[in-house]
Amino acid sequence: MNNTANVLEIFSSIQGEGIYVGERQIFIRFAGCNLNCVYCDTKNNKKPFNLSASQILAQVKKLNKEKIHK
């Protein structure tokens, strides 16, 4: 059983839609989406990182060190 995920990037940015629009969020972009939405801003030319849940959480905690995210 593989307990990892293919992650393209983890980053902090301002939410652009939904109920949290305008608020700082942490985004996790996973590789492998096949929807090809015309509005998608994820580039498929990046090589994904194979990360465990604990590695993802560690990066999220590092980004949220100052507790500025919703």
Backbone as XML, in Angstrom:
<?xml version="1.0"?>
<chain id="A" units="angstrom">
  <residue number="1" name="MET">
    <atom name="N" x="0.833" y="-1.183" z="0.000"/>
    <atom name="CA" x="0.000" y="0.000" z="0.000"/>
    <atom name="C" x="0.878" y="1.246" z="0.000"/>
  </residue>
  <residue number="2" name="ASN">
    <atom name="N" x="0.624" y="2.155" z="-0.936"/>
    <atom name="CA" x="1.409" y="3.375" z="-1.080"/>
    <atom name="C" x="0.714" y="4.519" z="-0.341"/>
  </residue>
  <residue number="3" name="ASN">
    <atom name="N" x="1.341" y="5.046" z="0.691"/>
    <atom name="CA" x="0.757" y="6.126" z="1.485"/>
    <atom name="C" x="1.361" y="7.472" z="1.125"/>
  </residue>
  <residue number="4" name="THR">
    <atom name="N" x="1.568" y="7.690" z="-0.153"/>
    <atom name="CA" x="2.118" y="8.955" z="-0.611"/>
    <atom name="C" x="1.219" y="9.541" z="-1.696"/>
  </residue>
  <residue number="5" name="ALA">
    <atom name="N" x="1.472" y="10.801" z="-2.003"/>
    <atom name="CA" x="0.712" y="11.485" z="-3.050"/>
    <atom name="C" x="1.679" y="12.235" z="-3.951"/>
  </residue>
  <residue number="6" name="ASN">
    <atom name="N" x="1.313" y="12.371" z="-5.201"/>
    <atom name="CA" x="2.098" y="13.159" z="-6.150"/>
    <atom name="C" x="1.665" y="14.609" z="-6.049"/>
  </residue>
  <residue number="7" name="VAL">
    <atom name="N" x="2.535" y="15.435" z="-5.498"/>
    <atom name="CA" x="2.237" y="16.841" z="-5.233"/>
    <atom name="C" x="3.057" y="17.713" z="-6.185"/>
  </residue>
  <residue number="8" name="LEU">
    <atom name="N" x="2.379" y="18.627" z="-6.865"/>
    <atom name="CA" x="3.085" y="19.562" z="-7.750"/>
    <atom name="C" x="3.674" y="20.720" z="-6.960"/>
  </residue>
  <residue number="9" name="GLU">
    <atom name="N" x="2.882" y="21.269" z="-6.033"/>
    <atom name="CA" x="3.396" y="22.377" z="-5.225"/>
    <atom name="C" x="2.513" y="22.611" z="-4.018"/>
  </residue>
  <residue number="10" name="ILE">
    <atom name="N" x="3.103" y="23.215" z="-3.002"/>
    <atom name="CA" x="2.400" y="23.660" z="-1.804"/>
    <atom name="C" x="2.809" y="25.110" z="-1.629"/>
  </residue>
  <residue number="11" name="PHE">
    <atom name="N" x="1.815" y="26.006" z="-1.565"/>
    <atom name="CA" x="2.153" y="27.426" z="-1.520"/>
    <atom name="C" x="1.085" y="28.230" z="-0.794"/>
  </residue>
  <residue number="12" name="SER">
    <atom name="N" x="1.451" y="29.434" z="-0.404"/>
    <atom name="CA" x="0.559" y="30.375" z="0.254"/>
    <atom name="C" x="0.134" y="31.433" z="-0.755"/>
  </residue>
  <residue number="13" name="SER">
    <atom name="N" x="-1.155" y="31.757" z="-0.761"/>
    <atom name="CA" x="-1.668" y="32.779" z="-1.674"/>
    <atom name="C" x="-3.003" y="33.299" z="-1.154"/>
  </residue>
  <residue number="14" name="ILE">
    <atom name="N" x="-3.545" y="34.290" z="-1.847"/>
    <atom name="CA" x="-4.839" y="34.854" z="-1.513"/>
    <atom name="C" x="-5.922" y="34.082" z="-2.268"/>
  </residue>
  <residue number="15" name="GLN">
    <atom name="N" x="-6.950" y="33.660" z="-1.557"/>
    <atom name="CA" x="-8.056" y="32.927" z="-2.171"/>
    <atom name="C" x="-8.798" y="33.827" z="-3.156"/>
  </residue>
  <residue number="16" name="GLY">
    <atom name="N" x="-9.064" y="33.329" z="-4.346"/>
    <atom name="CA" x="-9.684" y="34.134" z="-5.383"/>
    <atom name="C" x="-11.149" y="33.841" z="-5.630"/>
  </residue>
  <residue number="17" name="GLU">
    <atom name="N" x="-11.716" y="32.873" z="-4.916"/>
    <atom name="CA" x="-13.121" y="32.535" z="-5.147"/>
    <atom name="C" x="-13.704" y="31.884" z="-3.902"/>
  </residue>
  <residue number="18" name="GLY">
    <atom name="N" x="-15.018" y="31.769" z="-3.847"/>
    <atom name="CA" x="-15.684" y="31.085" z="-2.742"/>
    <atom name="C" x="-15.855" y="31.953" z="-1.514"/>
  </residue>
  <residue number="19" name="ILE">
    <atom name="N" x="-16.220" y="31.315" z="-0.416"/>
    <atom name="CA" x="-16.547" y="32.068" z="0.799"/>
    <atom name="C" x="-15.327" y="32.682" z="1.475"/>
  </residue>
  <residue number="20" name="TYR">
    <atom name="N" x="-14.129" y="32.233" z="1.125"/>
    <atom name="CA" x="-12.911" y="32.787" z="1.716"/>
    <atom name="C" x="-12.156" y="33.700" z="0.764"/>
  </residue>
  <residue number="21" name="VAL">
    <atom name="N" x="-12.844" y="34.247" z="-0.239"/>
    <atom name="CA" x="-12.203" y="35.132" z="-1.212"/>
    <atom name="C" x="-11.509" y="36.289" z="-0.482"/>
  </residue>
  <residue number="22" name="GLY">
    <atom name="N" x="-10.290" y="36.573" z="-0.897"/>
    <atom name="CA" x="-9.518" y="37.659" z="-0.302"/>
    <atom name="C" x="-8.732" y="37.283" z="0.938"/>
  </residue>
  <residue number="23" name="GLU">
    <atom name="N" x="-8.885" y="36.070" z="1.426"/>
    <atom name="CA" x="-8.172" y="35.643" z="2.628"/>
    <atom name="C" x="-6.995" y="34.747" z="2.258"/>
  </residue>
  <residue number="24" name="ARG">
    <atom name="N" x="-5.951" y="34.824" z="3.070"/>
    <atom name="CA" x="-4.751" y="34.020" z="2.808"/>
    <atom name="C" x="-5.038" y="32.550" z="3.101"/>
  </residue>
  <residue number="25" name="GLN">
    <atom name="N" x="-4.630" y="31.694" z="2.166"/>
    <atom name="CA" x="-4.847" y="30.249" z="2.253"/>
    <atom name="C" x="-3.549" y="29.511" z="1.911"/>
  </residue>
  <residue number="26" name="ILE">
    <atom name="N" x="-3.476" y="28.265" z="2.300"/>
    <atom name="CA" x="-2.400" y="27.384" z="1.863"/>
    <atom name="C" x="-3.018" y="26.422" z="0.855"/>
  </residue>
  <residue number="27" name="PHE">
    <atom name="N" x="-2.408" y="26.343" z="-0.313"/>
    <atom name="CA" x="-2.907" y="25.498" z="-1.395"/>
    <atom name="C" x="-1.973" y="24.319" z="-1.601"/>
  </residue>
  <residue number="28" name="ILE">
    <atom name="N" x="-2.549" y="23.159" z="-1.843"/>
    <atom name="CA" x="-1.786" y="21.951" z="-2.170"/>
    <atom name="C" x="-2.266" y="21.501" z="-3.543"/>
  </residue>
  <residue number="29" name="ARG">
    <atom name="N" x="-1.374" y="21.535" z="-4.516"/>
    <atom name="CA" x="-1.721" y="21.107" z="-5.873"/>
    <atom name="C" x="-1.189" y="19.698" z="-6.103"/>
  </residue>
  <residue number="30" name="PHE">
    <atom name="N" x="-2.116" y="18.812" z="-6.406"/>
    <atom name="CA" x="-1.769" y="17.424" z="-6.666"/>
    <atom name="C" x="-1.629" y="17.195" z="-8.165"/>
  </residue>
  <residue number="31" name="ALA">
    <atom name="N" x="-0.785" y="16.275" z="-8.544"/>
    <atom name="CA" x="-0.589" y="15.927" z="-9.950"/>
    <atom name="C" x="-1.646" y="14.915" z="-10.381"/>
  </residue>
  <residue number="32" name="GLY">
    <atom name="N" x="-1.899" y="14.872" z="-11.674"/>
    <atom name="CA" x="-2.730" y="13.819" z="-12.215"/>
    <atom name="C" x="-4.145" y="14.193" z="-12.574"/>
  </residue>
  <residue number="33" name="CYS">
    <atom name="N" x="-4.512" y="15.448" z="-12.460"/>
    <atom name="CA" x="-5.870" y="15.841" z="-12.842"/>
    <atom name="C" x="-6.011" y="15.713" z="-14.362"/>
  </residue>
  <residue number="34" name="ASN">
    <atom name="N" x="-7.109" y="15.135" z="-14.789"/>
    <atom name="CA" x="-7.335" y="14.944" z="-16.220"/>
    <atom name="C" x="-8.510" y="15.769" z="-16.754"/>
  </residue>
  <residue number="35" name="LEU">
    <atom name="N" x="-8.957" y="16.765" z="-16.000"/>
    <atom name="CA" x="-10.137" y="17.534" z="-16.402"/>
    <atom name="C" x="-9.849" y="18.560" z="-17.491"/>
  </residue>
  <residue number="36" name="ASN">
    <atom name="N" x="-8.635" y="19.106" z="-17.546"/>
    <atom name="CA" x="-8.244" y="20.099" z="-18.556"/>
    <atom name="C" x="-9.187" y="21.295" z="-18.619"/>
  </residue>
  <residue number="37" name="CYS">
    <atom name="N" x="-9.526" y="21.864" z="-17.486"/>
    <atom name="CA" x="-10.415" y="23.029" z="-17.433"/>
    <atom name="C" x="-9.754" y="24.226" z="-18.116"/>
  </residue>
  <residue number="38" name="VAL">
    <atom name="N" x="-10.502" y="25.005" z="-18.852"/>
    <atom name="CA" x="-9.948" y="26.138" z="-19.595"/>
    <atom name="C" x="-9.396" y="27.209" z="-18.667"/>
  </residue>
  <residue number="39" name="TYR">
    <atom name="N" x="-9.904" y="27.312" z="-17.449"/>
    <atom name="CA" x="-9.472" y="28.341" z="-16.501"/>
    <atom name="C" x="-8.347" y="27.869" z="-15.571"/>
  </residue>
  <residue number="40" name="CYS">
    <atom name="N" x="-7.917" y="26.634" z="-15.691"/>
    <atom name="CA" x="-6.911" y="26.077" z="-14.791"/>
    <atom name="C" x="-5.571" y="26.792" z="-14.965"/>
  </residue>
  <residue number="41" name="ASP">
    <atom name="N" x="-4.928" y="27.122" z="-13.830"/>
    <atom name="CA" x="-3.623" y="27.777" z="-13.883"/>
    <atom name="C" x="-2.484" y="26.841" z="-13.480"/>
  </residue>
  <residue number="42" name="THR">
    <atom name="N" x="-2.753" y="25.556" z="-13.400"/>
    <atom name="CA" x="-1.723" y="24.574" z="-13.062"/>
    <atom name="C" x="-1.044" y="24.090" z="-14.335"/>
  </residue>
  <residue number="43" name="LYS">
    <atom name="N" x="0.249" y="24.226" z="-14.373"/>
    <atom name="CA" x="1.024" y="23.773" z="-15.526"/>
    <atom name="C" x="1.333" y="22.293" z="-15.379"/>
  </residue>
  <residue number="44" name="ASN">
    <atom name="N" x="1.104" y="21.525" z="-16.420"/>
    <atom name="CA" x="1.356" y="20.087" z="-16.370"/>
    <atom name="C" x="2.796" y="19.726" z="-16.691"/>
  </residue>
  <residue number="45" name="ASN">
    <atom name="N" x="3.653" y="20.721" z="-16.890"/>
    <atom name="CA" x="5.037" y="20.419" z="-17.239"/>
    <atom name="C" x="5.946" y="20.309" z="-16.014"/>
  </residue>
  <residue number="46" name="LYS">
    <atom name="N" x="5.387" y="20.476" z="-14.810"/>
    <atom name="CA" x="6.177" y="20.330" z="-13.600"/>
    <atom name="C" x="6.275" y="18.860" z="-13.216"/>
  </residue>
  <residue number="47" name="LYS">
    <atom name="N" x="7.423" y="18.504" z="-12.646"/>
    <atom name="CA" x="7.601" y="17.137" z="-12.161"/>
    <atom name="C" x="7.077" y="17.071" z="-10.719"/>
  </residue>
  <residue number="48" name="PRO">
    <atom name="N" x="6.154" y="16.152" z="-10.434"/>
    <atom name="CA" x="5.596" y="16.072" z="-9.084"/>
    <atom name="C" x="6.576" y="15.484" z="-8.073"/>
  </residue>
  <residue number="49" name="PHE">
    <atom name="N" x="6.339" y="15.831" z="-6.813"/>
    <atom name="CA" x="7.087" y="15.272" z="-5.691"/>
    <atom name="C" x="6.225" y="14.191" z="-5.063"/>
  </residue>
  <residue number="50" name="ASN">
    <atom name="N" x="6.805" y="13.070" z="-4.737"/>
    <atom name="CA" x="6.093" y="11.984" z="-4.081"/>
    <atom name="C" x="6.252" y="12.186" z="-2.577"/>
  </residue>
  <residue number="51" name="LEU">
    <atom name="N" x="5.184" y="12.677" z="-1.916"/>
    <atom name="CA" x="5.262" y="13.044" z="-0.502"/>
    <atom name="C" x="4.277" y="12.245" z="0.335"/>
  </residue>
  <residue number="52" name="SER">
    <atom name="N" x="4.686" y="11.938" z="1.555"/>
    <atom name="CA" x="3.787" y="11.284" z="2.507"/>
    <atom name="C" x="2.898" y="12.347" z="3.152"/>
  </residue>
  <residue number="53" name="ALA">
    <atom name="N" x="1.856" y="11.898" z="3.823"/>
    <atom name="CA" x="0.965" y="12.831" z="4.516"/>
    <atom name="C" x="1.734" y="13.641" z="5.560"/>
  </residue>
  <residue number="54" name="SER">
    <atom name="N" x="2.653" y="13.019" z="6.263"/>
    <atom name="CA" x="3.420" y="13.743" z="7.285"/>
    <atom name="C" x="4.357" y="14.775" z="6.653"/>
  </residue>
  <residue number="55" name="GLN">
    <atom name="N" x="4.900" y="14.488" z="5.472"/>
    <atom name="CA" x="5.739" y="15.470" z="4.779"/>
    <atom name="C" x="4.908" y="16.661" z="4.303"/>
  </residue>
  <residue number="56" name="ILE">
    <atom name="N" x="3.706" y="16.384" z="3.806"/>
    <atom name="CA" x="2.811" y="17.465" z="3.374"/>
    <atom name="C" x="2.442" y="18.334" z="4.566"/>
  </residue>
  <residue number="57" name="LEU">
    <atom name="N" x="2.057" y="17.698" z="5.671"/>
    <atom name="CA" x="1.686" y="18.441" z="6.872"/>
    <atom name="C" x="2.846" y="19.277" z="7.394"/>
  </residue>
  <residue number="58" name="ALA">
    <atom name="N" x="4.056" y="18.758" z="7.332"/>
    <atom name="CA" x="5.225" y="19.514" z="7.788"/>
    <atom name="C" x="5.418" y="20.783" z="6.955"/>
  </residue>
  <residue number="59" name="GLN">
    <atom name="N" x="5.206" y="20.683" z="5.643"/>
    <atom name="CA" x="5.341" y="21.866" z="4.792"/>
    <atom name="C" x="4.225" y="22.872" z="5.063"/>
  </residue>
  <residue number="60" name="VAL">
    <atom name="N" x="3.014" y="22.379" z="5.302"/>
    <atom name="CA" x="1.896" y="23.272" z="5.626"/>
    <atom name="C" x="2.180" y="24.000" z="6.936"/>
  </residue>
  <residue number="61" name="LYS">
    <atom name="N" x="2.649" y="23.272" z="7.943"/>
    <atom name="CA" x="2.973" y="23.894" z="9.232"/>
    <atom name="C" x="4.072" y="24.937" z="9.081"/>
  </residue>
  <residue number="62" name="LYS">
    <atom name="N" x="5.054" y="24.666" z="8.242"/>
    <atom name="CA" x="6.142" y="25.614" z="8.011"/>
    <atom name="C" x="5.603" y="26.900" z="7.371"/>
  </residue>
  <residue number="63" name="LEU">
    <atom name="N" x="4.698" y="26.757" z="6.402"/>
    <atom name="CA" x="4.107" y="27.930" z="5.755"/>
    <atom name="C" x="3.204" y="28.708" z="6.710"/>
  </residue>
  <residue number="64" name="ASN">
    <atom name="N" x="2.599" y="28.021" z="7.651"/>
    <atom name="CA" x="1.650" y="28.668" z="8.554"/>
    <atom name="C" x="2.286" y="29.001" z="9.910"/>
  </residue>
  <residue number="65" name="LYS">
    <atom name="N" x="3.590" y="29.152" z="9.923"/>
    <atom name="CA" x="4.312" y="29.426" z="11.172"/>
    <atom name="C" x="3.780" y="30.669" z="11.883"/>
  </residue>
  <residue number="66" name="GLU">
    <atom name="N" x="3.384" y="31.675" z="11.117"/>
    <atom name="CA" x="2.899" y="32.922" z="11.721"/>
    <atom name="C" x="1.385" y="32.932" z="11.887"/>
  </residue>
  <residue number="67" name="LYS">
    <atom name="N" x="0.723" y="31.832" z="11.616"/>
    <atom name="CA" x="-0.725" y="31.675" z="11.797"/>
    <atom name="C" x="-1.522" y="32.751" z="11.070"/>
  </residue>
  <residue number="68" name="ILE">
    <atom name="N" x="-1.142" y="33.023" z="9.810"/>
    <atom name="CA" x="-1.828" y="34.066" z="9.039"/>
    <atom name="C" x="-2.844" y="33.506" z="8.042"/>
  </residue>
  <residue number="69" name="HIS">
    <atom name="N" x="-2.975" y="32.199" z="8.010"/>
    <atom name="CA" x="-3.856" y="31.557" z="7.025"/>
    <atom name="C" x="-5.190" y="31.187" z="7.639"/>
  </residue>
  <residue number="70" name="LYS">
    <atom name="N" x="-6.216" y="31.221" z="6.812"/>
    <atom name="CA" x="-7.569" y="30.850" z="7.233"/>
    <atom name="C" x="-7.682" y="29.357" z="7.345"/>
  </residue>
</chain>
